[in-house]
Amino acid sequence: MSGATTVHDLLDEHGQTYAEEAGIRLRDTPMPLYQLLTLCVLLSVRIKADIAVAAARELFGAGMRTPRAMADASWQDRVDALGRAHYRRYDESTATALGEGAQLALDRYHGDLRRLREEAGGDPEKLRGLLREFPRIGPVGADIFSREAQGVWPELRPAFDKRAQDAAAGRGLPRSPEKLAALVGDEDLPRLAAALVRAGLE
């Protein structure tokens, strides 16, 4: 099977980004960028991805789509939304992390993660480091954010973390992020990265 056919099949079968699945229409504007950060917090614990995505949908459906709304919601409101998605074991600690992270976004970036991007000055590693200052966002969460946001923040390209690279190698595709990026257009980079991760989880 050629690399091109493999990529085409991957995108057809698994090419929905996690942001899309969570109902986030990702653009370089404050609300969807914050929603992506929220999703990354939820995906950063050992829990099934579909449960984390469902939890994001519950939070957003309850109105917690901006740092201000998240910070203004009660801790119990956040716990209840997570509970509706069966986000168990981590619901209370995650509700706390989301509240603290929302406050950090407000205090440091005035609720606009584009200011975080400006502070990073085009350096992807500095950007990931700033993301890791948010509660619960570690290297994994920063990698997920980079994979998904590379469509709107070009300096993150090509963002294929170890999980995506391992899945690529297992399907006879190049492991190198640069070589993987050459297989699709820039607009499909987040879809290919997500497709590889999803395929690797199968």
Backbone torsions as a table, in degrees:
resi	resn	phi	psi	omega
1	MET	NA	129.2	-177.9
2	SER	-73.6	158.8	177.7
3	GLY	-58.4	-40.1	-178.1
4	ALA	-63.6	-43.9	179.1
5	THR	-64.2	-41.6	179.2
6	THR	-59.8	-46.3	-179.5
7	VAL	-63.8	-43.9	179.1
8	HIS	-58.7	-46.3	-179.9
9	ASP	-64.6	-41.5	178.7
10	LEU	-58.7	-47.4	-178.0
11	LEU	-65.8	-38.0	179.0
12	ASP	-64.5	-42.2	-171.5
13	GLU	-87.1	-37.7	-170.7
14	HIS	-128.6	12.3	-166.3
15	GLY	-80.8	19.6	174.7
16	GLN	-88.7	127.2	177.2
17	THR	-71.0	161.8	177.8
18	TYR	-67.4	-33.7	177.0
19	ALA	-61.6	-46.9	179.0
20	GLU	-58.8	-43.7	-178.9
21	GLU	-62.5	-31.8	179.8
22	ALA	-84.6	2.8	178.3
23	GLY	82.9	17.0	179.8
24	ILE	-92.6	122.0	173.7
25	ARG	-92.5	91.7	-168.5
26	LEU	-70.3	123.0	175.5
27	ARG	-141.9	168.3	179.8
28	ASP	-83.7	61.1	177.7
29	THR	-134.9	159.3	-169.7
30	PRO	-58.7	-46.2	-171.5
31	MET	-65.9	-52.6	-179.3
32	PRO	-64.9	-31.5	176.9
33	LEU	-65.1	-40.4	177.1
34	TYR	-68.5	-37.7	177.7
35	GLN	-62.2	-38.2	176.9
36	LEU	-63.9	-42.1	177.8
37	LEU	-60.0	-43.2	177.5
38	THR	-59.0	-45.4	178.7
39	LEU	-60.6	-39.8	180.0
40	CYS	-65.6	-36.6	174.5
41	VAL	-59.4	-45.0	-176.7
42	LEU	-68.1	-33.1	-178.8
43	LEU	-82.2	-6.4	-171.7
44	SER	-86.2	1.8	175.3
45	VAL	-111.3	168.1	-179.4
46	ARG	-77.5	84.2	-179.5
47	ILE	-146.9	152.2	-178.3
48	LYS	-62.1	140.5	-176.7
49	ALA	-59.5	-37.1	-177.8
50	ASP	-67.2	-29.8	176.4
51	ILE	-71.9	-40.3	177.5
52	ALA	-62.9	-41.5	178.4
53	VAL	-64.0	-43.1	178.4
54	ALA	-61.9	-38.4	178.6
55	ALA	-64.0	-40.2	177.1
56	ALA	-61.1	-44.5	179.9
57	ARG	-61.2	-39.3	179.3
58	GLU	-65.2	-44.1	179.0
59	LEU	-61.7	-46.6	-178.4
60	PHE	-66.9	-38.3	179.0
61	GLY	-64.7	-27.9	177.9
62	ALA	-85.5	6.1	175.0
63	GLY	96.5	0.3	-175.9
64	MET	-89.6	68.4	-174.6
65	ARG	-107.6	-6.5	179.8
66	THR	-131.4	160.6	176.7
67	PRO	-58.0	-38.6	-179.8
68	ARG	-64.2	-45.9	-179.7
69	ALA	-65.4	-38.4	179.7
70	MET	-66.8	-43.0	-179.1
71	ALA	-68.3	-35.2	-178.2
72	ASP	-77.0	-23.6	177.9
73	ALA	-67.5	149.4	177.3
74	SER	-74.9	157.5	176.0
75	TRP	-55.9	-40.8	-179.8
76	GLN	-65.4	-37.6	176.6
77	ASP	-58.2	-42.5	-179.8
78	ARG	-67.7	-43.7	178.2
79	VAL	-59.6	-43.5	-177.9
80	ASP	-63.6	-41.8	179.2
81	ALA	-63.0	-43.4	178.3
82	LEU	-63.9	-39.6	179.6
83	GLY	-62.8	-37.3	179.0
84	ARG	-62.1	-26.3	179.1
85	ALA	-92.9	6.1	-178.3
86	HIS	63.3	30.9	177.1
87	TYR	-81.8	77.4	-171.7
88	ARG	-88.4	166.4	176.1
89	ARG	71.7	-38.0	-177.5
90	TYR	-107.9	5.3	-170.2
91	ASP	-63.9	-43.5	-175.6
92	GLU	-71.6	-44.8	-179.9
93	SER	-67.1	-35.1	179.5
94	THR	-70.6	-38.2	176.8
95	ALA	-59.2	-39.9	177.3
96	THR	-66.3	-45.7	-179.0
97	ALA	-61.6	-40.2	179.7
98	LEU	-65.2	-41.0	178.1
99	GLY	-64.7	-43.5	-179.7
100	GLU	-68.4	-39.0	179.1
101	GLY	-66.3	-38.6	177.5
102	ALA	-62.7	-40.9	178.9
103	GLN	-65.3	-39.4	176.6
104	LEU	-62.6	-42.9	178.7
105	ALA	-60.8	-38.7	179.1
106	LEU	-70.8	-47.9	-173.7
107	ASP	-68.6	-41.8	-172.4
108	ARG	-94.6	-34.5	-173.1
109	TYR	-120.8	11.7	-179.7
110	HIS	52.8	33.5	176.6
111	GLY	77.8	8.4	-173.9
112	ASP	-125.9	107.1	-177.2
113	LEU	-70.8	-8.0	172.1
114	ARG	-64.6	-26.3	175.6
115	ARG	-69.1	-34.1	174.0
116	LEU	-62.8	-42.8	178.5
117	ARG	-60.3	-43.4	178.4
118	GLU	-61.9	-41.5	-179.0
119	GLU	-63.1	-32.1	179.4
120	ALA	-73.3	-20.3	174.3
121	GLY	60.3	35.0	176.9
122	GLY	83.1	4.9	-179.6
123	ASP	-97.1	110.5	-176.6
124	PRO	-60.0	-36.9	-179.1
125	GLU	-69.6	-37.8	176.4
126	LYS	-66.0	-38.5	179.3
127	LEU	-62.3	-45.1	178.1
128	ARG	-62.8	-37.0	178.3
129	GLY	-63.7	-40.2	177.9
130	LEU	-66.9	-38.2	176.9
131	LEU	-61.6	-37.1	-177.2
132	ARG	-71.3	-7.7	174.6
133	GLU	-76.2	-14.0	176.7
134	PHE	-79.1	138.4	179.7
135	PRO	-53.3	134.6	175.2
136	ARG	80.8	-15.6	177.9
137	ILE	-85.4	107.8	174.2
138	GLY	-107.2	-160.3	178.5
139	PRO	-56.2	-39.1	-179.7
140	VAL	-64.1	-48.1	179.7
141	GLY	-62.1	-39.5	178.7
142	ALA	-66.1	-36.7	176.7
143	ASP	-65.2	-42.5	179.8
144	ILE	-62.9	-45.7	179.0
145	PHE	-58.2	-45.0	-177.8
146	SER	-63.5	-43.8	178.8
147	ARG	-57.8	-45.1	-174.1
148	GLU	-79.8	-34.6	-174.3
149	ALA	-86.5	-7.5	-177.6
150	GLN	-62.7	-18.8	176.5
151	GLY	-69.7	-27.3	-177.9
152	VAL	-112.1	-19.0	176.9
153	TRP	-118.2	90.4	-171.6
154	PRO	-57.5	-26.8	-178.0
155	GLU	-65.6	-15.3	178.4
156	LEU	-81.6	-13.1	-176.8
157	ARG	-76.4	144.6	-9.1
158	PRO	-88.4	129.4	-178.1
159	ALA	-105.6	93.5	173.4
160	PHE	-126.5	104.4	-176.3
161	ASP	-77.5	-177.5	-173.4
162	LYS	-59.2	-38.2	-179.5
163	ARG	-63.4	-42.2	178.3
164	ALA	-67.1	-40.7	-179.4
165	GLN	-65.0	-42.4	179.1
166	ASP	-62.4	-42.8	179.4
167	ALA	-65.0	-38.7	178.0
168	ALA	-61.9	-48.5	-179.4
169	ALA	-60.4	-37.0	179.4
170	GLY	-68.2	-15.2	179.1
171	ARG	-111.3	17.3	176.5
172	GLY	75.4	14.3	176.9
173	LEU	-95.8	161.7	177.9
174	PRO	-63.6	147.2	177.2
175	ARG	-83.7	-28.5	-175.7
176	SER	-63.4	128.0	176.9
177	PRO	-55.1	-38.9	-178.8
178	GLU	-64.9	-41.3	-180.0
179	LYS	-71.4	-36.2	175.7
180	LEU	-63.4	-42.6	-178.7
181	ALA	-61.9	-29.9	-178.6
182	ALA	-71.8	-12.0	-176.7
183	LEU	-83.7	-16.0	-177.8
184	VAL	-139.5	166.2	173.5
185	GLY	-73.2	161.0	-178.4
186	ASP	-54.3	-36.5	-175.8
187	GLU	-68.2	-19.9	-179.0
188	ASP	-98.6	1.1	-179.4
189	LEU	-58.7	-47.4	178.7
190	PRO	-61.7	-36.9	180.0
191	ARG	-67.0	-41.7	179.5
192	LEU	-66.8	-42.5	179.1
193	ALA	-61.3	-45.1	179.7
194	ALA	-65.8	-40.1	-179.2
195	ALA	-62.3	-41.0	178.6
196	LEU	-64.7	-43.9	179.1
197	VAL	-62.9	-45.5	-180.0
198	ARG	-61.7	-44.6	-179.5
199	ALA	-63.6	-37.2	179.6
200	GLY	-67.1	-24.3	179.7
201	LEU	-81.1	-15.0	-177.3
202	GLU	-69.7	NA	NA
